[in-house]
Amino acid sequence: MNDLRENLQIWYCENCQNIHLKTQNVMLDFTKKEFVELTDVMFDILQNNIKPIDLNEISDDVLMSEIVS
């Protein structure tokens, strides 16, 4: 699972006031409003499309990793 941590970075930049998400060759920039909207959609997917049993199968390394830097 270390590859995931190395290939996914998310951070808030005080200089530009945006949230950046970077994976390998792709970088996405979100305003705070866009990031909140994205987070809402992701949370909805988590709640409605991923069963608790599925979460149990996900490694603690992923759930507890420091993907957000």
Backbone bond lengths (Angstrom), bond angles and torsions (degrees), N, CA, C in turn:
res aa  C-N    CA-C-N  psi(-1)  N-CA   C-N-CA  omega(-1)  CA-C   N-CA-C  phi
1 M - - - 1.445 - - 1.528 112.35 -
2 N 1.316 117.12 -7.24 1.457 118.96 177.88 1.519 112.00 -61.75
3 D 1.346 117.06 -29.80 1.456 119.60 178.32 1.524 110.99 -59.15
4 L 1.331 117.03 -39.02 1.456 121.03 179.61 1.512 110.25 -60.77
5 R 1.305 117.36 -46.06 1.463 120.94 179.66 1.519 111.88 -63.47
6 E 1.300 115.98 -37.00 1.457 119.79 -179.13 1.521 111.66 -74.70
7 N 1.322 117.67 -27.10 1.456 121.38 -174.98 1.518 114.08 -99.58
8 L 1.313 118.50 -6.02 1.460 121.26 180.00 1.514 109.36 -129.49
9 Q 1.320 114.83 122.82 1.458 120.51 177.34 1.517 108.23 -132.17
10 I 1.332 116.17 138.68 1.461 122.05 176.17 1.516 106.91 -134.83
11 W 1.323 116.78 130.11 1.457 119.42 179.17 1.524 111.03 -153.28
12 Y 1.319 114.43 156.83 1.459 122.30 174.81 1.520 108.31 -99.91
13 C 1.321 116.16 131.30 1.451 121.61 -179.43 1.534 109.03 -105.99
14 E 1.312 115.01 114.44 1.470 119.13 179.76 1.519 111.67 -66.67
15 N 1.305 116.94 -29.41 1.458 121.16 -178.10 1.536 111.55 -64.00
16 C 1.326 116.89 -50.91 1.471 120.46 -177.67 1.525 113.33 -99.38
17 Q 1.339 115.81 -6.30 1.468 121.44 178.53 1.531 113.04 64.48
18 N 1.320 116.93 28.95 1.458 121.93 178.95 1.523 110.65 -121.08
19 I 1.315 114.53 162.76 1.456 122.24 174.21 1.521 106.32 -102.73
20 H 1.316 116.90 133.62 1.456 121.73 -178.68 1.523 109.23 -115.27
21 L 1.317 114.98 138.19 1.456 122.26 176.26 1.518 106.13 -125.01
22 K 1.326 116.07 123.53 1.461 120.21 -176.97 1.519 109.73 -127.49
23 T 1.323 116.04 130.43 1.453 122.70 172.29 1.516 107.41 -133.49
24 Q 1.270 118.12 126.19 1.462 125.24 -179.77 1.530 111.41 35.41
25 N 1.327 119.02 -99.99 1.460 122.06 -174.27 1.529 114.25 -101.07
26 V 1.311 117.65 8.58 1.463 121.16 -176.53 1.520 109.67 -120.95
27 M 1.320 115.40 133.99 1.456 120.00 174.25 1.522 108.20 -130.46
28 L 1.328 115.55 127.39 1.458 121.66 178.55 1.519 108.83 -114.39
29 D 1.315 115.59 139.50 1.458 122.02 178.33 1.519 108.45 -115.99
30 F 1.336 116.17 131.72 1.457 121.60 -179.02 1.521 110.34 -123.29
31 T 1.317 116.11 137.69 1.453 118.87 166.97 1.519 106.41 -70.55
32 K 1.301 116.95 169.00 1.470 119.39 177.79 1.522 110.51 -59.77
33 K 1.314 117.43 -41.50 1.466 121.47 179.81 1.531 110.75 -62.98
34 E 1.315 116.64 -46.28 1.462 120.39 178.83 1.525 111.31 -62.37
35 F 1.320 116.43 -39.81 1.462 120.24 -179.78 1.524 111.18 -65.24
36 V 1.319 116.83 -40.17 1.469 120.70 176.86 1.526 109.74 -63.06
37 E 1.320 117.31 -42.58 1.467 120.73 178.13 1.525 110.98 -63.13
38 L 1.322 116.98 -43.41 1.460 121.43 177.00 1.524 110.86 -60.87
39 T 1.313 116.35 -45.26 1.457 121.46 -179.60 1.524 110.97 -61.69
40 D 1.316 117.05 -41.22 1.469 121.06 177.56 1.524 111.15 -60.64
41 V 1.319 116.61 -44.69 1.468 120.90 179.73 1.528 110.38 -65.37
42 M 1.328 116.53 -43.14 1.464 119.93 179.58 1.526 111.40 -63.92
43 F 1.320 116.34 -40.63 1.460 119.71 178.80 1.527 110.70 -65.10
44 D 1.327 116.87 -39.68 1.461 120.75 177.14 1.531 110.76 -61.28
45 I 1.323 116.42 -42.80 1.465 120.35 176.96 1.524 110.31 -62.19
46 L 1.309 117.26 -44.47 1.459 121.47 178.97 1.525 111.01 -59.68
47 Q 1.312 116.50 -45.47 1.463 120.42 -178.14 1.522 113.19 -69.78
48 N 1.315 117.40 -38.77 1.462 120.70 -169.15 1.519 115.27 -104.13
49 N 1.317 117.79 -12.95 1.453 118.87 -175.37 1.518 114.60 -125.14
50 I 1.303 117.34 -6.03 1.461 120.40 178.86 1.522 107.92 -120.77
51 K 1.305 114.67 117.89 1.462 120.42 -178.02 1.522 110.35 -76.26
52 P 1.328 116.20 151.78 1.475 119.01 177.10 1.525 112.44 -54.84
53 I 1.311 117.11 -35.11 1.469 119.45 178.91 1.525 110.61 -64.08
54 D 1.344 116.67 -34.15 1.468 120.52 176.93 1.529 110.29 -64.47
55 L 1.313 116.19 -39.94 1.460 120.13 179.86 1.521 111.31 -64.44
56 N 1.319 116.21 -34.67 1.459 120.26 178.72 1.526 111.72 -64.60
57 E 1.321 116.45 -26.89 1.455 120.39 -179.19 1.518 112.38 -82.37
58 I 1.318 116.98 -14.80 1.461 120.54 179.78 1.521 108.35 -78.82
59 S 1.285 115.19 134.45 1.460 120.69 -177.86 1.517 111.75 -60.73
60 D 1.334 116.40 142.17 1.463 121.16 174.57 1.523 110.59 -59.13
61 D 1.329 116.80 -27.91 1.461 120.17 178.30 1.526 110.93 -59.10
62 V 1.322 116.79 -40.24 1.462 120.32 -179.87 1.514 110.06 -72.11
63 L 1.317 116.37 -47.53 1.456 119.82 -176.17 1.529 111.91 -66.06
64 M 1.320 117.50 -33.01 1.453 120.99 -175.61 1.538 112.65 -104.36
65 S 1.315 116.36 7.47 1.469 118.47 -177.02 1.520 111.15 -71.33
66 E 1.299 114.03 164.54 1.459 120.42 178.22 1.516 109.54 -98.86
67 I 1.346 115.42 56.40 1.455 120.33 178.97 1.526 109.02 -63.43
68 V 1.299 116.18 -38.65 1.458 119.75 178.28 1.508 107.52 -79.87
69 S 1.300 115.95 120.74 1.461 119.47 -177.57 1.519 111.30 -109.18
